[in-house]
Amino acid sequence: MNLLPFIVLYTDETFTVPEASLFQAEDSEHAEEQLLSKNPSADVTWIVQTDDVDIAFETYHRESTCEEVA
């Protein structure tokens, strides 16, 4: 089985600014399972297939922001 790097961005009840954790996983669902096993109170914000935290946050900010155009 080939594992891939995933950065999982998440928050929990103690902080609202996303933190990042790196996991080696089969897919994004597997990475999410690993995070929730490690931190059951986590709220997954975003998952990116990369081992670079900067790229994960750049992708999150670029793809998760919806701006209305009038």
PyMOL commands that place a pseudoatom at each C-alpha (Angstrom):
pseudoatom trace, name=CA, resn=MET, resi=1, chain=A, elem=C, hetatm=0, pos=[0.000, 0.000, 0.000]
pseudoatom trace, name=CA, resn=ASN, resi=2, chain=A, elem=C, hetatm=0, pos=[1.417, 3.365, -1.042]
pseudoatom trace, name=CA, resn=LEU, resi=3, chain=A, elem=C, hetatm=0, pos=[1.044, 6.122, 1.558]
pseudoatom trace, name=CA, resn=LEU, resi=4, chain=A, elem=C, hetatm=0, pos=[0.966, 9.773, 0.542]
pseudoatom trace, name=CA, resn=PRO, resi=5, chain=A, elem=C, hetatm=0, pos=[1.652, 12.920, 2.576]
pseudoatom trace, name=CA, resn=PHE, resi=6, chain=A, elem=C, hetatm=0, pos=[-1.378, 14.929, 3.680]
pseudoatom trace, name=CA, resn=ILE, resi=7, chain=A, elem=C, hetatm=0, pos=[-1.537, 18.118, 5.716]
pseudoatom trace, name=CA, resn=VAL, resi=8, chain=A, elem=C, hetatm=0, pos=[-4.739, 18.319, 7.751]
pseudoatom trace, name=CA, resn=LEU, resi=9, chain=A, elem=C, hetatm=0, pos=[-5.757, 21.802, 8.888]
pseudoatom trace, name=CA, resn=TYR, resi=10, chain=A, elem=C, hetatm=0, pos=[-8.004, 21.797, 11.931]
pseudoatom trace, name=CA, resn=THR, resi=11, chain=A, elem=C, hetatm=0, pos=[-9.368, 23.719, 14.899]
pseudoatom trace, name=CA, resn=ASP, resi=12, chain=A, elem=C, hetatm=0, pos=[-10.845, 22.599, 18.215]
pseudoatom trace, name=CA, resn=GLU, resi=13, chain=A, elem=C, hetatm=0, pos=[-12.601, 24.102, 21.216]
pseudoatom trace, name=CA, resn=THR, resi=14, chain=A, elem=C, hetatm=0, pos=[-9.373, 25.716, 22.488]
pseudoatom trace, name=CA, resn=PHE, resi=15, chain=A, elem=C, hetatm=0, pos=[-8.391, 27.569, 19.289]
pseudoatom trace, name=CA, resn=THR, resi=16, chain=A, elem=C, hetatm=0, pos=[-10.155, 28.898, 16.195]
pseudoatom trace, name=CA, resn=VAL, resi=17, chain=A, elem=C, hetatm=0, pos=[-7.180, 29.617, 13.937]
pseudoatom trace, name=CA, resn=PRO, resi=18, chain=A, elem=C, hetatm=0, pos=[-6.338, 26.436, 12.010]
pseudoatom trace, name=CA, resn=GLU, resi=19, chain=A, elem=C, hetatm=0, pos=[-3.345, 24.346, 13.055]
pseudoatom trace, name=CA, resn=ALA, resi=20, chain=A, elem=C, hetatm=0, pos=[-1.635, 21.843, 10.751]
pseudoatom trace, name=CA, resn=SER, resi=21, chain=A, elem=C, hetatm=0, pos=[-0.669, 18.199, 11.182]
pseudoatom trace, name=CA, resn=LEU, resi=22, chain=A, elem=C, hetatm=0, pos=[1.174, 15.985, 8.709]
pseudoatom trace, name=CA, resn=PHE, resi=23, chain=A, elem=C, hetatm=0, pos=[0.058, 12.399, 8.137]
pseudoatom trace, name=CA, resn=GLN, resi=24, chain=A, elem=C, hetatm=0, pos=[1.092, 9.610, 5.801]
pseudoatom trace, name=CA, resn=ALA, resi=25, chain=A, elem=C, hetatm=0, pos=[-2.188, 8.185, 4.541]
pseudoatom trace, name=CA, resn=GLU, resi=26, chain=A, elem=C, hetatm=0, pos=[-3.866, 6.245, 1.736]
pseudoatom trace, name=CA, resn=ASP, resi=27, chain=A, elem=C, hetatm=0, pos=[-6.215, 9.159, 0.969]
pseudoatom trace, name=CA, resn=SER, resi=28, chain=A, elem=C, hetatm=0, pos=[-7.719, 12.260, 2.556]
pseudoatom trace, name=CA, resn=GLU, resi=29, chain=A, elem=C, hetatm=0, pos=[-10.317, 10.257, 4.487]
pseudoatom trace, name=CA, resn=HIS, resi=30, chain=A, elem=C, hetatm=0, pos=[-7.552, 8.137, 6.022]
pseudoatom trace, name=CA, resn=ALA, resi=31, chain=A, elem=C, hetatm=0, pos=[-5.657, 11.318, 6.993]
pseudoatom trace, name=CA, resn=GLU, resi=32, chain=A, elem=C, hetatm=0, pos=[-8.810, 12.688, 8.635]
pseudoatom trace, name=CA, resn=GLU, resi=33, chain=A, elem=C, hetatm=0, pos=[-9.284, 9.417, 10.542]
pseudoatom trace, name=CA, resn=GLN, resi=34, chain=A, elem=C, hetatm=0, pos=[-5.712, 9.641, 11.825]
pseudoatom trace, name=CA, resn=LEU, resi=35, chain=A, elem=C, hetatm=0, pos=[-6.214, 13.217, 13.023]
pseudoatom trace, name=CA, resn=LEU, resi=36, chain=A, elem=C, hetatm=0, pos=[-9.466, 12.377, 14.802]
pseudoatom trace, name=CA, resn=SER, resi=37, chain=A, elem=C, hetatm=0, pos=[-7.815, 9.371, 16.424]
pseudoatom trace, name=CA, resn=LYS, resi=38, chain=A, elem=C, hetatm=0, pos=[-5.042, 11.654, 17.699]
pseudoatom trace, name=CA, resn=ASN, resi=39, chain=A, elem=C, hetatm=0, pos=[-7.387, 14.536, 18.634]
pseudoatom trace, name=CA, resn=PRO, resi=40, chain=A, elem=C, hetatm=0, pos=[-11.066, 13.487, 18.912]
pseudoatom trace, name=CA, resn=SER, resi=41, chain=A, elem=C, hetatm=0, pos=[-12.232, 17.060, 19.570]
pseudoatom trace, name=CA, resn=ALA, resi=42, chain=A, elem=C, hetatm=0, pos=[-10.671, 18.391, 16.353]
pseudoatom trace, name=CA, resn=ASP, resi=43, chain=A, elem=C, hetatm=0, pos=[-12.813, 20.022, 13.692]
pseudoatom trace, name=CA, resn=VAL, resi=44, chain=A, elem=C, hetatm=0, pos=[-11.230, 19.390, 10.277]
pseudoatom trace, name=CA, resn=THR, resi=45, chain=A, elem=C, hetatm=0, pos=[-10.987, 22.597, 8.255]
pseudoatom trace, name=CA, resn=TRP, resi=46, chain=A, elem=C, hetatm=0, pos=[-9.101, 21.503, 5.124]
pseudoatom trace, name=CA, resn=ILE, resi=47, chain=A, elem=C, hetatm=0, pos=[-6.994, 18.598, 3.826]
pseudoatom trace, name=CA, resn=VAL, resi=48, chain=A, elem=C, hetatm=0, pos=[-4.271, 19.003, 1.200]
pseudoatom trace, name=CA, resn=GLN, resi=49, chain=A, elem=C, hetatm=0, pos=[-2.127, 16.291, -0.368]
pseudoatom trace, name=CA, resn=THR, resi=50, chain=A, elem=C, hetatm=0, pos=[1.314, 17.750, 0.350]
pseudoatom trace, name=CA, resn=ASP, resi=51, chain=A, elem=C, hetatm=0, pos=[4.043, 17.619, 2.969]
pseudoatom trace, name=CA, resn=ASP, resi=52, chain=A, elem=C, hetatm=0, pos=[4.540, 21.397, 2.854]
pseudoatom trace, name=CA, resn=VAL, resi=53, chain=A, elem=C, hetatm=0, pos=[2.600, 23.346, 5.490]
pseudoatom trace, name=CA, resn=ASP, resi=54, chain=A, elem=C, hetatm=0, pos=[2.997, 26.620, 3.562]
pseudoatom trace, name=CA, resn=ILE, resi=55, chain=A, elem=C, hetatm=0, pos=[1.434, 25.091, 0.444]
pseudoatom trace, name=CA, resn=ALA, resi=56, chain=A, elem=C, hetatm=0, pos=[-1.415, 23.663, 2.539]
pseudoatom trace, name=CA, resn=PHE, resi=57, chain=A, elem=C, hetatm=0, pos=[-2.247, 27.070, 4.016]
pseudoatom trace, name=CA, resn=GLU, resi=58, chain=A, elem=C, hetatm=0, pos=[-1.892, 28.817, 0.625]
pseudoatom trace, name=CA, resn=THR, resi=59, chain=A, elem=C, hetatm=0, pos=[-4.277, 26.286, -0.931]
pseudoatom trace, name=CA, resn=TYR, resi=60, chain=A, elem=C, hetatm=0, pos=[-6.722, 26.677, 1.948]
pseudoatom trace, name=CA, resn=HIS, resi=61, chain=A, elem=C, hetatm=0, pos=[-6.767, 30.473, 1.690]
pseudoatom trace, name=CA, resn=ARG, resi=62, chain=A, elem=C, hetatm=0, pos=[-7.037, 30.436, -2.111]
pseudoatom trace, name=CA, resn=GLU, resi=63, chain=A, elem=C, hetatm=0, pos=[-9.692, 27.732, -2.467]
pseudoatom trace, name=CA, resn=SER, resi=64, chain=A, elem=C, hetatm=0, pos=[-11.803, 28.258, 0.646]
pseudoatom trace, name=CA, resn=THR, resi=65, chain=A, elem=C, hetatm=0, pos=[-12.418, 31.968, 0.187]
pseudoatom trace, name=CA, resn=CYS, resi=66, chain=A, elem=C, hetatm=0, pos=[-15.568, 32.849, -1.695]
pseudoatom trace, name=CA, resn=GLU, resi=67, chain=A, elem=C, hetatm=0, pos=[-15.953, 36.463, -2.664]
pseudoatom trace, name=CA, resn=GLU, resi=68, chain=A, elem=C, hetatm=0, pos=[-19.159, 37.896, -4.010]
pseudoatom trace, name=CA, resn=VAL, resi=69, chain=A, elem=C, hetatm=0, pos=[-18.824, 40.033, -7.098]
pseudoatom trace, name=CA, resn=ALA, resi=70, chain=A, elem=C, hetatm=0, pos=[-21.463, 42.715, -7.401]
for i in range(1, 70): cmd.bond("trace and resi %d" % i, "trace and resi %d" % (i + 1))
show_as sticks, trace
zoom trace
